[in-house]
Structure formats: C-alpha cells, structure tokens
Amino acid sequence: MTPLFLAHGSAEFWSDQTVNGLTTGSIYALVALGYTMVYGILQLINFAHGEVFMVGAFAGYGVLVALGGEDISGVMVLVAIILALAAAGAASAVTAATIERVAYRPLRNAPRLAPLISAIGVSIFLSHLVDDGFLDGKSKFYPQIFPTGDLSAGPLSISYLQLFLIGSSLVMMAGLYWVVQRTRTGKAIRAVSESRENAALMGIDVDRMIVATFVLGAIMAGFGGVLYGLFLSSIRGSMGFLPGVKAFTAAVLGGIGSIPGAVVGGFFLGLTESVGRELLNEIPGVNLPNEWKDVVAFALLVVVLIFRPTGIFRQRETKRA
C-alpha cells in the first residue's frame, strides 16, 4: 500500500522538498541567532536585525563583483566566498554596533515600548535608505559562481550549493555556540544575561558585553545574507523584512533566548514551509499555491504558542536584580 505522503509525489519529490526546507531553514537559523541573543541579554526584540542581514548581503555582493563577478573560477571561487563572508560579517557587525549605540543604549532604562518603536524606526530607515537612496528600487543579482552539479544517493539529490549552505551554516552556528559557552567573552555575556547589576559588581563591562552580543548576532546575520544571495540570487534594500520576520518566528518557536532553540526553530520552520504545504496538498481537493507556505509557517507559530508559549526549548525565568 502506498503511504499517504507518496500518493501524489515520488520519493525524489519529497527528498527535494526536504533538502529545500533544510537549506532555507539554515538561513533562518543563522538570522534567528541574533534575535535570540539580543533578547537573552536585553529582553529586547531587535526588529532592525533583518536590515543587518540585508547589509551583510550587499557587502558580500560588493566583494564578489569587485573580484570579477561571473568571471571568478577555479580555486578563486572559494577564496571569493570566504572574502565575501568576512566582508558581510564585518559590515553587519559595524551596523549592529552603531544601531545599539545610537538607537538602543539611550533608551535602555526607558519603558519597554520606547526601544521597540526605535527598532522599528531604524528598520524602516535602513530599508528605504538602501532601496530608494542607493538603488532606486532596483534589485541586484549575485554572480552565479558556485559550481553546478549535485550529489545523489537513491532518491536523495542535493546540489553542491545546497550542501555548502547547510554544511557551512552548521559550522558557523557551532562556532558561535563554542564562543558563547567556552570563551571568556561568552561567559561574561551569559553573566550579563543573568543579571546586569551583579555582572557589573563582578567587574564585567556590561556595555561592552551588550555590544559584543549585538556584534556576534550580526556576524551570523551577515553570513546568512551571503548564503541567501548565493541561493536566491536577487537582493534588494527591502529584502530583510520577510526573512527577518521568519527568523524571529524561528527564535520564538525554539524558545527565544536559547541558542540551540533558535537553530532547531530555524530548521523546523524551513521544513514546515517546504514540506508542510505539500503535505496539505495531498488532501483531496486542496491545491495551495507556493505563497501559502508563509500561511503554513505562521499558523504553526500560533499553534506552538497556544500549547507551548515558551517555545520548544523552555527557558528558565531569571530574576533581574
């Protein structure tokens, strides 16, 4: 008897949908890390984080174009991608540090609504600055430099680009987790997230650790911007909004404030978008277009918040002094 999920699609079709979900999920997870880290230390939703992701995408694009664009070949492809990632991480880090200093630090002791409005204002400003101020509403297209081809094993087929995106994002996220858990800076960040007042009494520079948190999350977002450009090609100033909302959704799904939760939430959301819509299309009489993947994703968020408001990875509530 043919299983329900194979009734209208082959094993190859479902494996393709799974790989696509893991690919987009890896990008969501990278961006979600910034949301969850900032919330963990400041209890603030940084709604300008999507634009930090956008800045990283454009920085990586600029490096690839400067190095020759479509003419890059051979070993220079790897070199160019590494340089693009480095430039994206640096540009996003500078942007995030500037946002923290200008838009958030003066409002740190203000009512919680004030920094939220400030974050939304910064998001709108950066989006329109790039889209209308520099690009006249036009899109830019990443050079297609990654080698074509794929690896196959039975019904599973994954392109070299998708394999690189998933693998590199996992390495980046593992690196961030190591920094937070094992390094002196990471331990100081965790101390500040527990209690800013107690951390200051222990000699920790609280402002510096808050900036470090913004910078680490921004570097991940910058990396995600380059991977997004390599995968989807088209970038523009307003590109940060929807991936930013999706990444925030992933952070909430995983349990905002939890780094492992952001990673799991990102991959879970990516798989839900890709596989969930197709599963619904297996129901007789249902034929949902591609745009419905967003509906499926946000409907999942509502369900998770109803039955598990703290997300998949529950976080212990901490009392701040």
C-alpha distance (Angstrom), angle and dihedral (degrees) to the residues before:
residue distance angle dihedral
M1 . . .
T2 3.82 . .
P3 3.83 113.1 .
L4 3.80 114.9 -116.0
F5 3.81 93.6 -114.3
L6 3.82 90.3 56.2
A7 3.78 95.2 45.2
H8 3.79 95.2 98.1
G9 3.80 101.6 17.3
S10 3.76 138.6 47.8
A11 3.79 125.6 -117.6
E12 3.81 87.2 -105.1
F13 3.80 90.5 56.2
W14 3.79 93.5 52.6
S15 3.79 93.2 44.4
D16 3.82 88.8 52.3
Q17 3.80 90.6 51.5
T18 3.80 90.4 49.4
V19 3.81 92.6 50.8
N20 3.82 90.7 47.5
G21 3.80 89.6 50.8
L22 3.79 92.6 50.1
T23 3.81 90.5 48.6
T24 3.80 95.8 52.7
G25 3.79 89.8 38.2
S26 3.80 91.0 57.7
I27 3.82 89.8 57.2
Y28 3.81 92.4 46.6
A29 3.80 89.5 50.3
L30 3.81 93.4 52.4
V31 3.80 92.0 51.5
A32 3.82 93.1 41.4
L33 3.81 90.1 60.4
G34 3.80 90.2 69.4
Y35 3.80 92.6 52.5
T36 3.78 93.8 47.9
M37 3.82 95.7 45.7
V38 3.81 94.8 49.3
Y39 3.79 91.4 46.1
G40 3.78 90.6 48.4
I41 3.80 92.9 56.7
L42 3.83 102.9 31.6
Q43 3.82 105.3 18.7
L44 3.82 84.3 -125.2
I45 3.81 129.3 134.3
N46 3.81 103.5 -138.6
F47 3.79 99.8 -149.9
A48 3.82 90.0 176.3
H49 3.82 89.7 67.2
G50 3.81 92.1 93.5
E51 3.80 88.7 61.2
V52 3.82 90.5 49.5
F53 3.81 85.2 56.9
M54 3.82 89.3 49.6
V55 3.82 92.8 51.5
G56 3.80 89.5 53.1
A57 3.80 91.2 52.0
F58 3.81 91.6 53.6
A59 3.81 93.3 45.2
G60 3.80 90.0 53.9
Y61 3.80 90.5 46.2
G62 3.81 91.0 52.5
V63 3.80 92.0 52.9
L64 3.81 93.7 48.6
V65 3.80 91.9 49.3
A66 3.82 91.9 46.8
L67 3.80 90.3 52.5
G68 3.79 93.0 54.3
G69 3.79 107.1 -77.9
E70 3.78 112.7 -141.1
D71 3.82 90.4 8.5
I72 3.81 92.6 68.3
S73 3.79 109.6 110.4
G74 3.78 144.1 155.5
V75 3.78 119.5 14.0
M76 3.81 89.2 -13.2
V77 3.81 88.6 74.4
L78 3.79 90.7 68.3
V79 3.81 92.1 42.5
A80 3.81 91.3 49.2
I81 3.81 92.9 49.8
I82 3.81 91.9 48.9
L83 3.82 90.7 49.9
A84 3.82 90.4 46.6
L85 3.81 90.7 51.8
A86 3.81 91.1 48.3
A87 3.82 92.2 49.6
A88 3.80 91.8 46.1
G89 3.80 92.6 50.0
A90 3.80 91.5 48.4
A91 3.81 94.8 46.7
S92 3.80 92.8 47.0
A93 3.80 91.5 46.4
V94 3.82 92.4 52.6
T95 3.81 90.5 46.6
A96 3.80 93.2 50.0
A97 3.81 93.4 45.9
T98 3.81 89.9 50.7
I99 3.81 92.0 48.8
E100 3.80 90.8 50.2
R101 3.80 92.8 49.7
V102 3.81 97.7 43.3
A103 3.81 105.7 30.9
Y104 3.80 107.6 24.1
R105 3.81 111.8 27.8
P106 3.83 95.5 61.6
L107 3.82 88.2 53.1
R108 3.79 98.1 43.6
N109 3.81 93.7 112.2
A110 3.80 95.1 35.4
P111 3.82 123.3 104.2
R112 3.80 110.7 -71.3
L113 3.81 93.4 -109.1
A114 3.82 92.6 63.4
P115 3.84 98.3 64.1
L116 3.81 89.2 42.0
I117 3.82 90.9 57.3
S118 3.81 89.2 44.2
A119 3.82 90.4 53.3
I120 3.80 91.9 51.3
G121 3.80 90.4 48.2
V122 3.82 92.4 51.2
S123 3.80 89.8 48.6
I124 3.81 92.9 53.4
F125 3.82 92.1 43.5
L126 3.81 95.3 52.2
S127 3.79 93.7 43.5
H128 3.81 93.8 52.6
L129 3.81 93.1 39.2
V130 3.80 91.2 60.3
D131 3.80 98.5 33.2
D132 3.80 99.2 44.4
G133 3.80 103.5 17.3
F134 3.80 99.5 48.7
L135 3.80 108.9 12.5
D136 3.82 105.1 33.7
G137 3.78 88.4 -132.6
K138 3.82 93.2 -57.6
S139 3.78 126.7 133.4
K140 3.79 126.8 -125.6
F141 3.79 123.1 -142.7
Y142 3.79 125.1 -140.0
P143 3.81 114.5 -125.4
Q144 3.79 109.5 -103.2
I145 3.79 96.8 -127.2
F146 3.79 102.2 138.9
P147 3.83 114.5 107.7
T148 3.81 113.1 -102.5
G149 3.78 123.3 -129.9
D150 3.76 136.9 78.3
L151 3.77 145.6 -126.3
S152 3.80 118.3 -118.0
A153 3.78 133.4 -165.0
G154 3.79 115.0 170.6
P155 3.81 108.7 -53.3
L156 3.81 91.3 -13.8
S157 3.79 117.5 97.9
I158 3.80 124.4 170.3
S159 3.79 127.1 176.3
Y160 3.79 121.0 -127.5
L161 3.79 89.0 -114.3
Q162 3.81 93.9 52.7
L163 3.80 90.5 46.6
F164 3.80 89.8 51.5
L165 3.81 92.8 47.6
I166 3.79 95.2 49.6
G167 3.81 94.8 40.8
S168 3.80 96.7 45.0
S169 3.81 93.0 46.0
L170 3.81 90.7 52.8
V171 3.81 90.0 50.4
M172 3.83 91.1 49.2
M173 3.80 92.9 48.7
A174 3.81 91.7 47.2
G175 3.80 88.5 50.6
L176 3.80 91.6 52.4
Y177 3.79 91.6 48.3
W178 3.80 89.9 51.6
V179 3.81 91.2 50.5
V180 3.80 92.4 50.6
Q181 3.80 95.4 44.0
R182 3.80 103.9 35.3
T183 3.79 111.2 27.0
R184 3.78 128.8 80.2
T185 3.79 91.4 -118.5
G186 3.79 91.1 50.6
K187 3.80 92.0 51.2
A188 3.80 89.8 49.7
I189 3.82 90.5 50.5
R190 3.79 90.2 51.8
A191 3.80 90.4 48.9
V192 3.80 91.0 52.5
S193 3.81 90.4 48.5
E194 3.81 88.9 55.8
S195 3.80 95.1 49.3
R196 3.78 128.5 -18.3
E197 3.80 92.3 -160.9
N198 3.81 95.2 51.1
A199 3.80 91.4 44.1
A200 3.81 90.2 53.8
L201 3.81 90.3 50.9
M202 3.82 88.2 54.6
G203 3.81 90.4 57.0
I204 3.82 98.4 -100.5
D205 3.80 116.2 145.4
V206 3.80 98.0 -125.3
D207 3.81 96.6 -169.4
R208 3.79 91.0 50.4
M209 3.81 92.4 50.9
I210 3.80 91.6 48.8
V211 3.81 89.7 52.6
A212 3.82 89.1 47.2
T213 3.81 89.2 54.0
F214 3.80 91.9 51.6
V215 3.81 90.4 46.8
L216 3.82 95.6 49.4
G217 3.80 92.2 48.5
A218 3.82 90.4 45.8
I219 3.81 92.6 52.1
M220 3.80 89.4 55.6
A221 3.82 89.8 48.4
G222 3.82 90.8 49.4
F223 3.79 90.6 52.1
G224 3.80 88.3 48.7
G225 3.82 89.9 52.3
V226 3.81 91.8 57.3
L227 3.81 92.5 46.5
Y228 3.81 89.2 48.8
G229 3.81 90.9 51.9
L230 3.80 92.9 48.1
F231 3.80 91.2 48.9
L232 3.82 103.1 39.8
S233 3.83 98.6 22.0
S234 3.83 98.7 -154.2
I235 3.82 119.7 92.0
R236 3.79 132.4 172.7
G237 3.79 140.4 164.3
S238 3.80 94.2 -92.4
M239 3.81 93.4 48.3
G240 3.80 94.2 100.5
F241 3.79 97.9 67.5
L242 3.81 103.5 74.0
P243 3.83 97.7 35.4
G244 3.80 86.8 46.1
V245 3.79 92.3 53.8
K246 3.81 90.3 45.2
A247 3.80 91.2 49.8
F248 3.80 90.5 48.9
T249 3.80 88.0 50.5
A250 3.81 89.2 51.2
A251 3.81 90.8 50.8
V252 3.81 91.1 51.0
L253 3.80 91.9 46.1
G254 3.79 91.5 52.7
G255 3.80 94.3 42.5
I256 3.78 113.6 -86.0
G257 3.79 110.7 -110.4
S258 3.82 92.5 36.7
I259 3.82 118.7 103.3
P260 3.85 94.4 -160.8
G261 3.80 87.5 45.3
A262 3.82 91.8 55.6
V263 3.81 90.5 51.6
V264 3.80 94.1 47.7
G265 3.81 90.9 43.2
G266 3.81 91.7 52.0
F267 3.79 95.0 51.9
F268 3.80 91.6 40.8
L269 3.81 91.2 52.8
G270 3.81 92.8 46.8
L271 3.80 91.8 51.2
T272 3.81 91.9 45.8
E273 3.80 91.6 53.0
S274 3.78 94.0 48.2
V275 3.79 103.9 34.2
G276 3.82 100.3 24.1
R277 3.80 95.8 62.7
E278 3.79 91.7 47.9
L279 3.79 91.0 49.8
L280 3.79 89.3 53.9
N281 3.79 88.9 50.6
E282 3.82 87.8 60.2
I283 3.80 88.0 70.8
P284 3.83 108.9 97.7
G285 3.80 111.8 -101.7
V286 3.81 94.4 15.4
N287 3.80 118.4 116.2
L288 3.80 109.9 163.4
P289 3.83 117.1 -175.0
N290 3.79 121.8 -131.0
E291 3.81 92.3 -94.6
W292 3.80 88.9 68.4
K293 3.79 91.0 72.7
D294 3.82 87.5 83.9
V295 3.81 90.7 52.1
V296 3.80 90.5 50.8
A297 3.80 91.9 48.7
F298 3.80 95.8 50.0
A299 3.81 92.6 41.4
L300 3.80 86.2 57.1
L301 3.81 89.4 52.6
V302 3.82 90.7 53.8
V303 3.81 91.6 49.8
V304 3.82 93.2 48.3
L305 3.80 92.3 48.0
I306 3.81 91.1 50.1
F307 3.81 95.1 52.2
R308 3.82 100.7 26.5
P309 3.81 110.1 20.1
T310 3.81 93.7 178.2
G311 3.81 92.7 56.4
I312 3.79 131.7 -118.5
F313 3.82 93.1 -53.3
R314 3.78 107.8 48.1
Q315 3.78 115.4 -142.5
R316 3.76 123.2 -145.1
E317 3.79 110.6 -118.1
T318 3.77 111.2 -118.5
K319 3.77 125.7 -153.8
R320 3.77 112.1 -134.2
A321 3.74 116.7 -145.1
